[in-house]
C-alpha cells in the first residue's frame, strides 16, 4: 500500500485486500458469528436519517480490518436497479471470457437498442453506434457511466437477465435476483420481489468479487478498475467518505426515490471497508436525494475510523 494521502494502484488494492479475502469468502453465518458489533449509537442515527428523509434505508457495512459490522434492515428486500451491472460484468469475465478474447469481441448495435434501454452516455455516441464497442468497453461503460444500453448488450451476451441470478447463486448469494431488462427493472414498486436484493447479500457479493478469489486475479483487477473509475457517485458515497479513501463502487436509482450505492473503500494504509447502502421511498414520484447516501456514508466512515 502506498503512503497515506495517495491513491493506491489497482494491484496494490488487490494485495491489500488479500488479507480480507478469507473473511468475505466465509459463509454468511460464519462471518456474522466471527464479527464484532459496531458502536451502539450507529443504528439509532440511521433511524434518524430515515425519519428525516422519509425513506426506508438499508445498510450493511463491514470493516475487514476488525470485523466490526453495521447492520440496519440488512436482510430486507430493496429494488436493485443499476448495482446489478457490476455482477453482469463479473459474469462476463468469469463465464464468457478466455484470455481476453471475448472482451475484445466487437458488439454492433443500433440506435433503437439505445432508445429501448432508456439511453446510455457512451452507447449513444454516433461514432459508437456506427462502429460498435468491444465487450470490455461495454463493461466499462455499464459500470463507470451506468450506461443502460451497454448493460442490456452484456445481458444479451449472457443469455438474458436471469443469467445474473444464476451467477449470484453460483457465488453463494441466495437472495439477489434480476428478472427484467433496462429500464423496466427500475420500476421499484414496494411490493415487488423481482429485481431485488438486500444490503447484506449485495454487499457480500461485491466483497467476494473484489476481495475474494471468485475471479482470477487479472479479472478481479479489471473489475476493480472499472469500479474505481465510477463517475456516478461523486455526490453520493464518495461525497461522504474521506477524500483520501480509494473507492470502487456502483450506484443505482429508480422510481419511488430509490437510491443505492454499493462498493469497497480503502482507507490509507488499512484493509478495505465494505459498504452497501440501499434506500427507497413510499411514493412513486418521490424525488431522490443523494445527500441521504452521502450522510450515511459519512456516518459509517466515522464509525470505522
FIZA-925449 format. One record per residue (C-alpha): residue in three letters; x, y, z; residue number from 1. Coordinates in Angstrom, 3 decimals. Each point is the difference from the previous one (the first is absolute). Layout:
N
+------+----------+----------+----------+-----+
! code !       xx !       yy !       zz ! pos !
+------+----------+----------+----------+-----+
!  ALA !        X !        Y !        Z ! NUM !
...
+------+----------+----------+----------+-----+
//
This chain:
305
+------+----------+----------+----------+-----+
! code !       xx !       yy !       zz ! pos !
+------+----------+----------+----------+-----+
!  UNK !    0.000 !    0.000 !    0.000 !   1 !
!  UNK !    1.267 !    3.439 !   -0.829 !   2 !
!  UNK !    0.512 !    2.648 !    2.636 !   3 !
!  UNK !   -3.087 !    1.654 !    1.495 !   4 !
!  UNK !   -1.501 !    2.770 !   -2.110 !   5 !
!  UNK !    0.710 !   -1.645 !   -3.363 !   6 !
!  UNK !   -2.385 !   -2.050 !   -2.105 !   7 !
!  UNK !    1.284 !   -3.574 !   -0.172 !   8 !
!  UNK !    0.326 !   -1.885 !   -3.242 !   9 !
!  UNK !   -2.436 !   -2.748 !   -0.952 !  10 !
!  UNK !    2.648 !   -2.629 !    0.645 !  11 !
!  UNK !    0.870 !    1.353 !    3.440 !  12 !
!  UNK !   -3.710 !    0.075 !    0.862 !  13 !
!  UNK !   -0.272 !   -3.656 !   -0.921 !  14 !
!  UNK !    3.017 !   -0.804 !    2.142 !  15 !
!  UNK !   -1.408 !    1.949 !    2.935 !  16 !
!  UNK !   -3.311 !   -1.784 !   -0.380 !  17 !
!  UNK !    1.554 !   -3.454 !   -0.001 !  18 !
!  UNK !   -0.076 !   -0.149 !    3.792 !  19 !
!  UNK !   -3.734 !    0.644 !   -0.092 !  20 !
!  UNK !   -0.685 !   -2.620 !   -2.668 !  21 !
!  UNK !   -0.417 !   -2.884 !    2.417 !  22 !
!  UNK !   -2.424 !    1.988 !    2.136 !  23 !
!  UNK !   -2.296 !    0.971 !   -2.878 !  24 !
!  UNK !    0.134 !   -3.503 !   -1.433 !  25 !
!  UNK !   -1.393 !   -1.560 !    3.178 !  26 !
!  UNK !   -3.663 !   -1.032 !    0.057 !  27 !
!  UNK !   -2.144 !    2.898 !    1.174 !  28 !
!  UNK !   -0.863 !   -1.596 !    3.334 !  29 !
!  UNK !    3.656 !   -0.653 !    0.798 !  30 !
!  UNK !    1.003 !    3.558 !   -0.838 !  31 !
!  UNK !   -2.708 !    1.436 !    2.248 !  32 !
!  UNK !    0.962 !   -2.214 !    2.900 !  33 !
!  UNK !    3.638 !    1.043 !   -0.292 !  34 !
!  UNK !   -0.630 !    3.747 !   -0.240 !  35 !
!  UNK !   -0.131 !    2.523 !    2.785 !  36 !
!  UNK !   -3.048 !    2.262 !    0.269 !  37 !
!  UNK !    0.281 !    3.575 !   -1.155 !  38 !
!  UNK !   -0.344 !    2.914 !    2.434 !  39 !
!  UNK !   -3.396 !   -0.004 !    1.677 !  40 !
!  UNK !   -0.933 !    3.528 !   -1.078 !  41 !
!  UNK !    0.160 !   -0.673 !   -3.754 !  42 !
!  UNK !   -3.406 !   -1.613 !   -0.589 !  43 !
!  UNK !   -1.964 !    2.715 !    1.874 !  44 !
!  UNK !    1.724 !    2.597 !   -2.163 !  45 !
!  UNK !   -0.889 !   -1.950 !   -3.138 !  46 !
!  UNK !   -3.622 !    0.007 !    1.176 !  47 !
!  UNK !    0.216 !    3.759 !    0.434 !  48 !
!  UNK !    1.132 !    0.314 !   -3.614 !  49 !
!  UNK !   -2.935 !   -2.144 !   -1.116 !  50 !
!  UNK !   -2.446 !    2.270 !    1.809 !  51 !
!  UNK !    1.640 !    3.159 !   -1.289 !  52 !
!  UNK !   -0.158 !   -1.123 !   -3.635 !  53 !
!  UNK !   -3.237 !   -1.990 !    0.130 !  54 !
!  UNK !    1.842 !   -3.008 !   -1.364 !  55 !
!  UNK !    0.560 !   -3.653 !    0.751 !  56 !
!  UNK !    3.744 !   -0.381 !    0.372 !  57 !
!  UNK !    1.937 !   -3.253 !   -0.080 !  58 !
!  UNK !    3.647 !   -0.313 !    1.024 !  59 !
!  UNK !    2.609 !   -2.722 !    0.072 !  60 !
!  UNK !    3.504 !    1.230 !    0.802 !  61 !
!  UNK !    3.016 !   -2.022 !    1.069 !  62 !
!  UNK !    3.493 !    1.043 !    1.012 !  63 !
!  UNK !    2.148 !   -2.878 !   -1.244 !  64 !
!  UNK !    2.851 !    1.118 !    2.270 !  65 !
!  UNK !   -1.960 !   -0.526 !    3.219 !  66 !
!  UNK !   -3.080 !   -1.975 !   -1.015 !  67 !
!  UNK !   -2.259 !    2.704 !    1.412 !  68 !
!  UNK !   -3.313 !    0.000 !   -1.863 !  69 !
!  UNK !   -2.871 !    2.479 !   -0.184 !  70 !
!  UNK !   -3.402 !   -1.463 !   -0.873 !  71 !
!  UNK !   -3.246 !    1.882 !   -0.529 !  72 !
!  UNK !   -2.832 !   -1.622 !   -1.959 !  73 !
!  UNK !    2.840 !   -2.055 !   -1.440 !  74 !
!  UNK !   -2.208 !   -2.958 !   -0.942 !  75 !
!  UNK !   -2.980 !    1.912 !   -1.374 !  76 !
!  UNK !   -0.638 !   -0.019 !   -3.748 !  77 !
!  UNK !    0.712 !    3.182 !   -1.963 !  78 !
!  UNK !   -0.205 !    0.748 !   -3.731 !  79 !
!  UNK !    3.415 !   -0.783 !   -1.475 !  80 !
!  UNK !    0.057 !    2.410 !   -2.967 !  81 !
!  UNK !    3.396 !    0.581 !   -1.612 !  82 !
!  UNK !    2.149 !   -1.643 !    2.658 !  83 !
!  UNK !   -0.622 !   -3.206 !   -2.004 !  84 !
!  UNK !    2.359 !    1.268 !   -2.697 !  85 !
!  UNK !    3.104 !   -0.916 !    1.991 !  86 !
!  UNK !   -1.280 !   -3.552 !    0.390 !  87 !
!  UNK !   -0.781 !   -0.228 !   -3.727 !  88 !
!  UNK !    3.539 !    1.088 !   -0.855 !  89 !
!  UNK !    1.414 !   -2.529 !    2.466 !  90 !
!  UNK !   -2.070 !   -2.745 !   -1.668 !  91 !
!  UNK !    1.439 !    0.999 !   -3.362 !  92 !
!  UNK !    3.524 !   -0.170 !    1.390 !  93 !
!  UNK !   -0.438 !   -3.375 !    1.676 !  94 !
!  UNK !   -2.314 !   -1.831 !   -2.370 !  95 !
!  UNK !    0.584 !    1.395 !   -3.484 !  96 !
!  UNK !    3.520 !    1.343 !   -0.266 !  97 !
!  UNK !    3.083 !   -2.065 !   -0.755 !  98 !
!  UNK !    3.324 !    1.862 !    0.163 !  99 !
!  UNK !   -1.597 !    3.257 !   -1.112 ! 100 !
!  UNK !   -1.353 !   -1.410 !   -3.257 ! 101 !
!  UNK !   -3.660 !    0.571 !    0.816 ! 102 !
!  UNK !    0.711 !    3.402 !    1.532 ! 103 !
!  UNK !    1.473 !    1.041 !   -3.338 ! 104 !
!  UNK !   -3.104 !   -1.083 !   -1.942 ! 105 !
!  UNK !   -1.701 !    2.970 !   -1.679 ! 106 !
!  UNK !   -3.749 !    0.268 !    0.570 ! 107 !
!  UNK !   -2.074 !    1.864 !   -2.579 ! 108 !
!  UNK !   -3.324 !    1.534 !    0.955 ! 109 !
!  UNK !   -2.514 !    2.581 !   -1.183 ! 110 !
!  UNK !   -1.442 !    3.287 !    1.164 ! 111 !
!  UNK !   -3.161 !   -1.935 !    0.842 ! 112 !
!  UNK !    1.972 !   -2.100 !    2.508 ! 113 !
!  UNK !    1.040 !    3.199 !    1.758 ! 114 !
!  UNK !   -3.527 !    1.420 !   -0.053 ! 115 !
!  UNK !   -1.571 !   -3.220 !    1.272 ! 116 !
!  UNK !    2.462 !   -0.088 !    2.914 ! 117 !
!  UNK !   -0.824 !    3.525 !    1.086 ! 118 !
!  UNK !    3.258 !    1.449 !   -1.307 ! 119 !
!  UNK !    3.702 !   -0.278 !    0.635 ! 120 !
!  UNK !    2.755 !    2.602 !    0.294 ! 121 !
!  UNK !    2.511 !   -2.063 !   -1.960 ! 122 !
!  UNK !   -2.214 !   -2.113 !   -2.245 ! 123 !
!  UNK !   -1.944 !    3.030 !   -1.279 ! 124 !
!  UNK !    3.059 !    1.562 !   -1.653 ! 125 !
!  UNK !   -0.362 !   -0.104 !   -3.813 ! 126 !
!  UNK !    3.499 !   -1.378 !   -0.533 ! 127 !
!  UNK !   -0.733 !   -2.884 !    2.349 ! 128 !
!  UNK !   -3.336 !   -0.781 !   -1.628 ! 129 !
!  UNK !    1.801 !   -0.037 !   -3.357 ! 130 !
!  UNK !    2.973 !   -2.117 !    1.030 ! 131 !
!  UNK !   -1.214 !   -1.947 !    3.014 ! 132 !
!  UNK !    1.800 !   -0.531 !    3.310 ! 133 !
!  UNK !    2.092 !   -2.841 !    1.349 ! 134 !
!  UNK !   -1.341 !   -2.076 !    2.868 ! 135 !
!  UNK !    2.658 !    1.559 !    2.246 ! 136 !
!  UNK !   -1.188 !    3.477 !   -0.972 ! 137 !
!  UNK !   -3.591 !   -1.021 !    0.719 ! 138 !
!  UNK !    1.017 !   -1.258 !    3.463 ! 139 !
!  UNK !    1.790 !    3.261 !    0.714 ! 140 !
!  UNK !   -2.940 !    2.089 !   -1.239 ! 141 !
!  UNK !   -2.537 !   -2.028 !    1.972 ! 142 !
!  UNK !    1.909 !    0.397 !    3.270 ! 143 !
!  UNK !    1.833 !    3.322 !   -0.212 ! 144 !
!  UNK !   -2.761 !    1.920 !   -1.821 ! 145 !
!  UNK !   -2.994 !   -2.203 !    0.929 ! 146 !
!  UNK !   -0.784 !   -0.273 !   -3.703 ! 147 !
!  UNK !   -3.335 !   -1.824 !   -0.330 ! 148 !
!  UNK !    0.409 !   -1.084 !   -3.613 ! 149 !
!  UNK !    3.459 !   -1.382 !    0.742 ! 150 !
!  UNK !   -1.478 !   -2.025 !    2.862 ! 151 !
!  UNK !   -2.762 !   -1.392 !   -2.212 ! 152 !
!  UNK !    2.554 !   -1.006 !   -2.632 ! 153 !
!  UNK !    1.986 !   -1.854 !    2.669 ! 154 !
!  UNK !   -3.187 !   -1.718 !    1.173 ! 155 !
!  UNK !   -0.664 !   -1.022 !   -3.595 ! 156 !
!  UNK !    3.427 !   -1.654 !   -0.190 ! 157 !
!  UNK !   -0.615 !   -1.767 !    3.319 ! 158 !
!  UNK !   -3.387 !   -1.348 !   -1.088 ! 159 !
!  UNK !   -2.316 !    2.453 !    1.763 ! 160 !
!  UNK !   -0.586 !    1.507 !    3.452 ! 161 !
!  UNK !   -0.425 !   -3.329 !    1.781 ! 162 !
!  UNK !    3.660 !   -0.744 !   -0.769 ! 163 !
!  UNK !    0.833 !    2.552 !    2.705 ! 164 !
!  UNK !   -2.168 !   -1.920 !    2.458 ! 165 !
!  UNK !    1.721 !   -3.269 !   -0.900 ! 166 !
!  UNK !    3.410 !    1.619 !    0.431 ! 167 !
!  UNK !   -0.983 !    1.293 !    3.445 ! 168 !
!  UNK !   -1.111 !   -3.454 !    1.085 ! 169 !
!  UNK !    3.286 !   -1.461 !   -1.227 ! 170 !
!  UNK !    1.995 !    2.361 !    2.237 ! 171 !
!  UNK !   -2.057 !   -0.618 !    3.133 ! 172 !
!  UNK !   -2.508 !    2.860 !   -0.297 ! 173 !
!  UNK !   -3.422 !   -1.621 !    0.484 ! 174 !
!  UNK !   -1.948 !    3.259 !   -0.015 ! 175 !
!  UNK !    0.987 !    2.342 !   -2.828 ! 176 !
!  UNK !   -2.066 !   -0.479 !   -3.152 ! 177 !
!  UNK !   -0.409 !    1.712 !   -3.352 ! 178 !
!  UNK !   -3.124 !   -0.641 !   -2.068 ! 179 !
!  UNK !   -0.393 !    2.890 !   -2.464 ! 180 !
!  UNK !    2.016 !    2.148 !   -2.390 ! 181 !
!  UNK !    0.815 !    3.695 !    0.154 ! 182 !
!  UNK !   -1.890 !    2.196 !    0.617 ! 183 !
!  UNK !   -2.987 !   -2.078 !    1.225 ! 184 !
!  UNK !    2.014 !   -1.470 !    2.900 ! 185 !
!  UNK !    0.036 !    3.440 !    1.642 ! 186 !
!  UNK !   -3.768 !    0.205 !    0.642 ! 187 !
!  UNK !    0.746 !   -0.740 !    3.683 ! 188 !
!  UNK !   -3.532 !   -0.605 !    1.273 ! 189 !
!  UNK !    0.054 !   -0.565 !    3.795 ! 190 !
!  UNK !   -1.701 !   -3.395 !   -0.238 ! 191 !
!  UNK !    2.163 !   -1.344 !   -2.825 ! 192 !
!  UNK !    2.313 !   -2.951 !    0.670 ! 193 !
!  UNK !    1.491 !   -0.185 !   -3.490 ! 194 !
!  UNK !    3.140 !    2.022 !   -0.780 ! 195 !
!  UNK !    0.834 !    0.258 !    3.696 ! 196 !
!  UNK !    2.794 !   -0.608 !    2.452 ! 197 !
!  UNK !    0.796 !    0.717 !    3.643 ! 198 !
!  UNK !    2.769 !    2.221 !    1.360 ! 199 !
!  UNK !    1.783 !   -3.007 !    1.480 ! 200 !
!  UNK !   -0.330 !   -2.221 !   -3.079 ! 201 !
!  UNK !    1.236 !    2.527 !   -2.565 ! 202 !
!  UNK !    2.673 !    1.362 !    2.354 ! 203 !
!  UNK !    1.453 !   -3.448 !    0.556 ! 204 !
!  UNK !   -0.165 !   -0.783 !   -3.718 ! 205 !
!  UNK !    1.935 !    3.173 !   -0.852 ! 206 !
!  UNK !    2.531 !   -0.904 !    2.691 ! 207 !
!  UNK !    0.464 !   -3.508 !   -1.373 ! 208 !
!  UNK !    0.464 !    1.342 !   -3.518 ! 209 !
!  UNK !    2.530 !    2.704 !    0.872 ! 210 !
!  UNK !    1.800 !   -1.513 !    3.010 ! 211 !
!  UNK !   -0.531 !   -3.727 !   -0.254 ! 212 !
!  UNK !    1.125 !   -2.722 !   -2.377 ! 213 !
!  UNK !   -3.149 !   -0.422 !   -2.086 ! 214 !
!  UNK !    1.723 !    1.657 !   -2.941 ! 215 !
!  UNK !    3.544 !   -0.653 !   -1.145 ! 216 !
!  UNK !    2.356 !    2.833 !    1.023 ! 217 !
!  UNK !    0.080 !    1.595 !   -3.459 ! 218 !
!  UNK !   -3.796 !    0.129 !   -0.218 ! 219 !
!  UNK !   -0.324 !    1.203 !    3.583 ! 220 !
!  UNK !    2.376 !    2.826 !   -0.861 ! 221 !
!  UNK !   -2.020 !    0.885 !   -3.095 ! 222 !
!  UNK !   -3.260 !    0.087 !    1.929 ! 223 !
!  UNK !    1.519 !    2.059 !    2.811 ! 224 !
!  UNK !    1.400 !    2.433 !   -2.570 ! 225 !
!  UNK !   -3.415 !    0.569 !   -1.539 ! 226 !
!  UNK !   -1.454 !    0.624 !    3.458 ! 227 !
!  UNK !    2.805 !    2.383 !    0.954 ! 228 !
!  UNK !   -0.798 !    1.989 !   -3.168 ! 229 !
!  UNK !   -3.680 !    0.387 !    0.931 ! 230 !
!  UNK !   -1.173 !    3.508 !   -0.873 ! 231 !
!  UNK !   -3.521 !   -0.107 !    1.468 ! 232 !
!  UNK !    0.526 !    0.136 !    3.775 ! 233 !
!  UNK !    1.804 !    3.307 !    0.475 ! 234 !
!  UNK !   -2.929 !    1.410 !    1.977 ! 235 !
!  UNK !   -0.956 !   -3.278 !    1.672 ! 236 !
!  UNK !    2.381 !   -2.516 !    1.590 ! 237 !
!  UNK !    3.142 !    1.872 !   -0.999 ! 238 !
!  UNK !   -1.369 !    3.280 !    1.374 ! 239 !
!  UNK !   -0.328 !   -1.536 !    3.465 ! 240 !
!  UNK !    3.313 !   -1.838 !    0.177 ! 241 !
!  UNK !    3.367 !    1.633 !    0.741 ! 242 !
!  UNK !    1.640 !    1.267 !   -3.173 ! 243 !
!  UNK !    3.119 !   -2.119 !    0.507 ! 244 !
!  UNK !   -1.977 !   -3.268 !   -0.093 ! 245 !
!  UNK !    0.151 !   -1.909 !   -3.281 ! 246 !
!  UNK !   -3.560 !   -0.962 !   -0.943 ! 247 !
!  UNK !   -1.103 !   -2.770 !   -2.377 ! 248 !
!  UNK !   -3.783 !    0.240 !   -0.201 ! 249 !
!  UNK !   -3.191 !   -0.077 !   -2.042 ! 250 !
!  UNK !   -3.194 !    2.014 !    0.276 ! 251 !
!  UNK !   -3.606 !   -0.797 !   -0.862 ! 252 !
!  UNK !   -3.215 !    1.996 !   -0.123 ! 253 !
!  UNK !   -3.649 !   -0.499 !   -0.891 ! 254 !
!  UNK !   -3.565 !    1.030 !    0.680 ! 255 !
!  UNK !   -1.284 !    0.502 !    3.559 ! 256 !
!  UNK !    3.095 !    2.069 !    0.737 ! 257 !
!  UNK !    2.125 !   -3.156 !   -0.093 ! 258 !
!  UNK !    3.654 !    0.818 !    0.488 ! 259 !
!  UNK !    2.767 !   -2.568 !    0.494 ! 260 !
!  UNK !    3.765 !   -0.006 !    0.328 ! 261 !
!  UNK !    2.098 !   -3.110 !    0.589 ! 262 !
!  UNK !    3.743 !   -0.485 !   -0.008 ! 263 !
!  UNK !    3.300 !   -0.451 !    1.754 ! 264 !
!  UNK !    2.160 !    2.823 !    1.356 ! 265 !
!  UNK !    3.673 !   -0.033 !    1.016 ! 266 !
!  UNK !    1.012 !    2.417 !    2.766 ! 267 !
!  UNK !    3.690 !    0.950 !   -0.291 ! 268 !
!  UNK !    2.255 !   -2.714 !    1.390 ! 269 !
!  UNK !   -2.894 !   -2.199 !    1.159 ! 270 !
!  UNK !   -1.954 !   -3.009 !   -1.275 ! 271 !
!  UNK !   -3.234 !    0.828 !   -1.809 ! 272 !
!  UNK !   -3.480 !    0.791 !    1.240 ! 273 !
!  UNK !   -3.053 !   -1.523 !   -1.704 ! 274 !
!  UNK !   -2.921 !    2.429 !   -0.363 ! 275 !
!  UNK !   -3.515 !   -0.827 !   -1.196 ! 276 !
!  UNK !   -2.640 !    2.737 !    0.257 ! 277 !
!  UNK !   -3.451 !   -0.507 !   -1.535 ! 278 !
!  UNK !   -2.969 !    2.347 !    0.356 ! 279 !
!  UNK !   -3.511 !    0.481 !   -1.313 ! 280 !
!  UNK !   -3.104 !    2.098 !    0.746 ! 281 !
!  UNK !   -3.743 !   -0.719 !    0.154 ! 282 !
!  UNK !   -1.154 !    2.282 !   -2.848 ! 283 !
!  UNK !    0.558 !   -0.817 !   -3.677 ! 284 !
!  UNK !    0.944 !    3.599 !   -0.836 ! 285 !
!  UNK !    2.213 !    0.559 !    3.044 ! 286 !
!  UNK !    3.076 !    2.048 !   -0.829 ! 287 !
!  UNK !    3.303 !   -1.746 !    0.590 ! 288 !
!  UNK !    2.283 !    1.886 !    2.410 ! 289 !
!  UNK !    3.655 !   -0.951 !   -0.320 ! 290 !
!  UNK !    0.877 !    1.610 !    3.317 ! 291 !
!  UNK !   -1.649 !   -2.935 !    1.798 ! 292 !
!  UNK !    2.642 !   -2.316 !   -1.469 ! 293 !
!  UNK !    2.774 !    2.514 !    0.685 ! 294 !
!  UNK !   -1.014 !    0.488 !    3.642 ! 295 !
!  UNK !   -0.313 !   -3.744 !    0.534 ! 296 !
!  UNK !    3.453 !   -0.511 !   -1.498 ! 297 !
!  UNK !    1.489 !    2.656 !    2.282 ! 298 !
!  UNK !   -1.580 !   -1.606 !    3.049 ! 299 !
!  UNK !    1.469 !   -3.370 !   -0.968 ! 300 !
!  UNK !    3.432 !    1.472 !   -0.701 ! 301 !
!  UNK !   -0.014 !    1.689 !    3.411 ! 302 !
!  UNK !   -1.044 !   -3.279 !    1.594 ! 303 !
!  UNK !    2.927 !   -1.896 !   -1.493 ! 304 !
!  UNK !    2.566 !    2.768 !    0.419 ! 305 !
+------+----------+----------+----------+-----+
//
